[in-house]
């Protein structure tokens, strides 16, 4: 499982850099400043959680069960939170309205929060 967590964290970080570059250089003529700010927020949260996955994958203090639970909450949260932001920002560029998926962003945020709560609980339980 550690290898999966590490690979996923690395891929998520790589994608965050690519998407960050796209947001900084490719979106400026396509969306307004508010859209770019939202996109950057998605990239930032993706990168934060990618880095945490890299740390999580190397931790020996936590049980495999705890690491797996935390990882799945972070992964799901990154996909739903950041992914929905990316789609909502570029929906006009794509020529479709994706406003109906707006509820997914806070759900993704909740999953990230739960991941942190489970991380904290796991650390508190370390003897």
VENUR-V711521 format. One line per field, one symbol per residue. phi: phi as a letter, one per 40 degrees, with the letter a starting at -180 (. if undefined). psi: psi as a letter, one per 20 degrees, with the letter a starting at -180 (. if undefined). burial: I if it has 9 or more other ideal C-beta (glycine too) atoms within 8 Angstrom, else O. A space follows every 50 residues. Layout:
phi: ???
psi: ???
burial: ???
//
This chain:
phi: .dcccccccccccdccccccccccbccdcbbcccccccdccccccccdcc cccccdcbcbccccccccccdcccccccccccdccdccccccccgbcbdc cdccdcccccccccdcccccccccccc
psi: hgggggggggghgghhgghggghhhhihihrrhhggggghgggghggghg ghhhggiipihqqhggggggghggggggggfgghggghgjhhhikqojhi jhihghgghghgghghghgggghhip.
burial: OOOIIIOIIIOIIOIIIOIIIIIIOOIOOOIOOOIIOIIIIIIOIIIOII IIIIOIIOOOOIOOOIIIIIIOIIIIIIIIIIIIIIIIIIIOOOOOOIOO IIOIIOIIIIIIIIIOOIIOOIIOOOO
//
